[in-house]
Amino acid sequence: MIFVDIKQFKNLTDAGRTKAVLKWDEHQQTVYFSKVRVGYGYKNFFICPCCGEYKTKLYLDKNNIFKCVKCCSIKPYNGIQNTTKGGYKYISYKMERFAEKSGIGQFEYPFDYEQHPKPKNKHRDRWERNLAIMQALENMRSQSIFFDRIWNSKIIQKVEQGKNKCLSYPLLFLKNYFIDIK
């Protein structure tokens, strides 16, 4: 699912710009920003072109127009609906979200950290930590598939946050062995 986040336009909104032109494939669309006063200062939002509401994300619909979730026919949480919390589909969804958020991007299952070399603009320790998180989640996903294991959502959350002790293991160990993550 393709979307744009207001954080991607921080340099424009901080400079006081009120619009930007998005270009993709053979399409283009002008999106408008607004700065709204909140309790602790100001926050930037997109203005949805259909309903005019303030939103932090706009999604590309089937007509190639960026709209808010409410106006779009797309359901962004479709990937997590009707799944067992802690099962392999749930962990796959969490992995995809984490990869997108941390800059790892698209990947194939099973996840292999060796397929993702460090980009030039990333800090080495942070990059290796993100790969360790992804590899630990892959380890959990594999155990869910092979052993029908259902993971506690708090354990999954701790791994995602980088606060689980299994992340201190070497990446090769996380890749090649099943670990009882607690």
Buried (B, 14 or more C-beta within 10 A) or exposed (E): EEBBEBEEBEEBBEEEEEEBEBEEEEEEBEBBBBBEEEEEEEBBBBBBBEEEEBBEBBBBBEEEBBBBBEBBEBEEEEBBEEBEEBBBBBBBBBBBEBBEEBEBEEBEEEBBBEEBEEEEEBEEEEBBBBBBBBBBBBBBBBBBBEEEBBBEEEBBEBBBEEEBEBBEBEBEEBBEEEEEBE
